[in-house]
């Protein structure tokens, strides 16, 4: 379905390409600038090729691995797990999976009472990462922004309850979250640029936040 949609999208512009190419050629030959942003847009469109099936699968697999790694890092600071669980449960209040929200709330209350040692925590962490693997990217973006706000001292902007002590370990944790999130965004943007969209005068710079691509 994805490839047929892309083919239809490309085909819809085929009739327009010759005119756009002629416009660009005449503009270049005369030494004048292109007559409109459309010329650059269609020139880029004419040279655009989509990923092969193998490349698409490899890119999607990498994105899934980076997303899973980001969740592991997000849940890597044990004193902050309870607040993160509360944040995500609230963000998913209408996602139609009450059992997932119940698990998040149960873990949050458990961590309020007593923090587990590293051995007991790893199975909980793994369970959380599996449960949240398909959470919308916008929720992750808000959570990462909140963690960054806490690290920067802008607690009122974080949207997180029961803020942690900002000791050196939390600063390192926030930096790891930021780096992991950045790697995921770069990979998603590369996928979009290669397969689902392109930078153009009409669309602007394509980003994962502004143009969603199925992965």
Backbone torsions as a table, in degrees:
resi	resn	phi	psi	omega
1	UNK	NA	-41.5	-178.9
2	UNK	-61.9	-44.3	-177.8
3	UNK	-68.0	-37.7	178.5
4	UNK	-65.4	-37.8	177.6
5	UNK	-64.4	-43.9	179.2
6	UNK	-63.1	-42.3	-179.7
7	UNK	-62.1	-42.4	178.7
8	UNK	-63.8	-39.3	-179.7
9	UNK	-63.8	-44.2	-179.8
10	UNK	-67.3	-42.7	-175.9
11	UNK	-63.5	-33.1	-177.5
12	UNK	-63.3	-18.6	-178.4
13	UNK	-103.4	-3.0	-173.7
14	UNK	-59.2	-43.4	-176.9
15	UNK	-64.7	-22.3	-177.5
16	UNK	-88.7	-18.6	-173.7
17	UNK	-62.3	-46.3	-178.5
18	UNK	-57.6	-42.9	-179.8
19	UNK	-63.1	-42.2	179.8
20	UNK	-64.5	-42.2	-179.2
21	UNK	-63.3	-40.4	178.8
22	UNK	-63.1	-39.7	178.8
23	UNK	-61.9	-43.7	-179.8
24	UNK	-65.0	-42.9	-177.5
25	UNK	-62.8	-46.0	-178.9
26	UNK	-65.5	-35.9	179.3
27	UNK	-67.2	-42.2	-179.3
28	UNK	-66.1	-41.1	-177.2
29	UNK	-65.0	-35.3	-178.5
30	UNK	-84.1	-9.1	-179.0
31	UNK	81.2	3.1	179.2
32	UNK	-89.3	160.2	176.3
33	UNK	-69.2	156.6	176.1
34	UNK	-52.6	145.8	-174.5
35	UNK	-66.4	-28.6	-179.1
36	UNK	-157.6	165.9	175.7
37	UNK	-59.7	-18.4	-179.7
38	UNK	-61.4	-34.9	-176.8
39	UNK	-63.0	-45.1	178.0
40	UNK	-66.3	-37.4	179.6
41	UNK	-61.3	-48.7	-177.5
42	UNK	-72.7	-30.5	176.2
43	UNK	-63.6	-42.8	177.9
44	UNK	-67.7	-40.4	178.8
45	UNK	-61.1	-40.4	-177.6
46	UNK	-62.6	-31.4	-179.0
47	UNK	-94.3	4.1	-175.6
48	UNK	-79.8	132.3	174.2
49	UNK	-127.4	144.3	-179.8
50	UNK	-88.0	166.3	177.3
51	UNK	-66.8	154.0	167.5
52	UNK	-73.1	167.2	178.9
53	UNK	-60.0	-41.5	-178.9
54	UNK	-65.4	-42.1	178.5
55	UNK	-64.9	-39.1	179.9
56	UNK	-64.0	-44.4	179.1
57	UNK	-63.3	-42.8	179.8
58	UNK	-62.9	-42.6	179.8
59	UNK	-66.5	-42.7	179.3
60	UNK	-64.9	-37.4	177.7
61	UNK	-64.5	-41.3	178.6
62	UNK	-64.7	-41.7	179.3
63	UNK	-62.8	-42.5	178.7
64	UNK	-62.2	-40.6	179.2
65	UNK	-66.4	-40.6	178.8
66	UNK	-66.9	-36.7	177.9
67	UNK	-65.4	-43.6	178.4
68	UNK	-63.4	-40.4	179.1
69	UNK	-65.1	-37.9	178.4
70	UNK	-61.3	-44.1	179.1
71	UNK	-63.3	-38.4	178.0
72	UNK	-61.7	-41.0	179.8
73	UNK	-70.6	-40.5	178.5
74	UNK	-57.7	-38.9	178.8
75	UNK	-92.6	23.4	-177.0
76	UNK	-90.1	-7.9	179.7
77	UNK	-111.0	96.7	-169.5
78	UNK	-53.8	-43.6	-179.0
79	UNK	-62.3	-15.4	-177.0
80	UNK	-101.8	-4.0	-174.7
81	UNK	-61.3	-42.1	-178.0
82	UNK	-60.2	-46.8	179.9
83	UNK	-64.3	-38.2	179.3
84	UNK	-66.4	-43.1	178.1
85	UNK	-59.7	-43.0	178.2
86	UNK	-62.5	-42.6	-179.6
87	UNK	-61.1	-49.2	-176.8
88	UNK	-67.3	-40.4	178.6
89	UNK	-59.8	-42.1	178.3
90	UNK	-66.4	-39.9	-179.4
91	UNK	-66.7	-26.6	-178.0
92	UNK	-101.3	23.5	-174.0
93	UNK	-62.9	-19.1	-178.2
94	UNK	-122.3	25.0	-174.9
95	UNK	-88.9	0.0	175.7
96	UNK	78.2	13.1	178.1
97	UNK	-126.9	75.9	-176.4
98	UNK	-61.4	-28.8	-179.4
99	UNK	-65.4	-32.3	178.2
100	UNK	-70.4	-43.0	177.2
101	UNK	-63.8	-37.5	178.8
102	UNK	-63.5	-39.6	178.1
103	UNK	-64.1	-43.0	178.9
104	UNK	-61.7	-44.0	180.0
105	UNK	-65.6	-41.2	179.1
106	UNK	-62.0	-43.8	179.7
107	UNK	-66.0	-41.1	179.4
108	UNK	-59.5	-46.2	-179.3
109	UNK	-67.0	-36.5	178.3
110	UNK	-63.4	-41.8	-179.3
111	UNK	-73.0	-24.6	174.1
112	UNK	-64.2	-36.3	-176.3
113	UNK	-79.0	-42.5	-177.4
114	UNK	-160.4	132.8	177.3
115	UNK	-82.9	130.9	-178.5
116	UNK	-76.4	160.5	172.6
117	UNK	-76.3	171.7	-173.3
118	UNK	-61.2	-36.5	-179.5
119	UNK	-64.8	-41.6	179.9
120	UNK	-76.1	-23.9	-176.0
121	UNK	-77.5	-34.4	-173.7
122	UNK	-57.2	-44.5	176.9
123	UNK	-62.0	-36.7	177.6
124	UNK	-64.7	-44.8	179.2
125	UNK	-60.5	-45.0	179.2
126	UNK	-61.8	-41.3	179.5
127	UNK	-63.5	-43.1	178.7
128	UNK	-62.1	-44.2	-178.3
129	UNK	-63.0	-40.1	177.4
130	UNK	-66.5	-41.8	-176.9
131	UNK	-65.8	-32.9	-173.2
132	UNK	-102.5	11.2	-174.8
133	UNK	-60.0	-29.8	-175.7
134	UNK	-105.1	15.3	-179.9
135	UNK	-64.3	140.5	-179.3
136	UNK	-55.0	139.2	-178.2
137	UNK	-60.3	-28.8	179.9
138	UNK	-64.8	-35.0	176.7
139	UNK	-65.7	-44.3	178.9
140	UNK	-62.2	-42.8	-180.0
141	UNK	-59.5	-43.7	179.7
142	UNK	-65.5	-39.7	179.5
143	UNK	-64.7	-46.0	179.1
144	UNK	-62.6	-40.6	177.4
145	UNK	-62.9	-38.9	178.0
146	UNK	-64.1	-42.5	177.8
147	UNK	-62.7	-41.2	177.4
148	UNK	-64.1	-37.4	178.7
149	UNK	-64.8	-40.7	177.5
150	UNK	-61.9	-45.6	-179.2
151	UNK	-62.6	-32.2	-179.3
152	UNK	-85.1	-5.4	178.7
153	UNK	91.8	2.6	-179.8
154	UNK	-93.3	63.8	-173.1
155	UNK	-58.3	-34.3	-176.3
156	UNK	-68.5	-15.4	179.9
157	UNK	-94.9	-5.8	-169.2
158	UNK	-76.2	-34.9	-175.6
159	UNK	71.9	19.3	-178.6
160	UNK	-117.4	141.1	178.6
161	UNK	-91.6	163.6	174.9
162	UNK	46.8	64.3	-175.9
163	UNK	-63.8	144.8	-177.6
164	UNK	-80.8	164.2	171.6
165	UNK	-66.7	132.5	-176.7
166	UNK	-88.5	67.7	177.4
167	UNK	-88.9	175.3	-178.2
168	UNK	-56.4	-33.4	-179.7
169	UNK	-66.0	-35.6	177.9
170	UNK	-71.0	-37.1	178.1
171	UNK	-61.4	-42.8	177.3
172	UNK	-64.0	-42.1	178.7
173	UNK	-59.4	-47.2	-179.2
174	UNK	-61.8	-38.1	178.2
175	UNK	-66.1	-38.8	178.1
176	UNK	-66.1	-41.0	177.1
177	UNK	-60.9	-47.0	-179.2
178	UNK	-60.4	-44.4	-179.5
179	UNK	-65.6	-41.1	179.3
180	UNK	-66.7	-40.8	178.3
181	UNK	-64.4	-41.0	179.1
182	UNK	-61.9	-42.2	178.8
183	UNK	-61.1	-39.6	178.5
184	UNK	-66.0	-44.8	-179.6
185	UNK	-62.5	-42.6	179.1
186	UNK	-60.9	-43.7	-179.6
187	UNK	-65.2	-41.6	179.2
188	UNK	-66.4	-41.0	178.5
189	UNK	-64.5	-38.2	178.4
190	UNK	-63.8	-39.8	177.7
191	UNK	-62.9	-46.6	-179.5
192	UNK	-62.6	-45.3	-178.7
193	UNK	-61.4	-39.1	-176.1
194	UNK	-80.5	-29.6	-166.3
195	UNK	-127.5	-25.1	-170.8
196	UNK	-125.7	-8.3	-176.7
197	UNK	-171.7	-179.9	-179.1
198	UNK	-157.9	158.5	176.7
199	UNK	-75.1	135.6	-179.4
200	UNK	-154.0	161.6	177.1
201	UNK	-62.1	-24.4	-178.2
202	UNK	-86.1	-41.8	-174.6
203	UNK	-89.2	-24.0	-172.4
204	UNK	80.8	-169.5	-179.6
205	UNK	-75.9	120.6	-177.9
206	UNK	-75.5	129.7	176.9
207	UNK	-130.3	162.6	179.2
208	UNK	-62.1	-29.9	-177.6
209	UNK	-74.1	-33.0	-173.4
210	UNK	-97.9	-15.8	-177.9
211	UNK	-140.2	107.5	-176.5
212	UNK	-85.3	133.3	178.4
213	UNK	-123.0	134.5	179.2
214	UNK	-64.1	132.1	178.5
215	UNK	-134.1	NA	NA
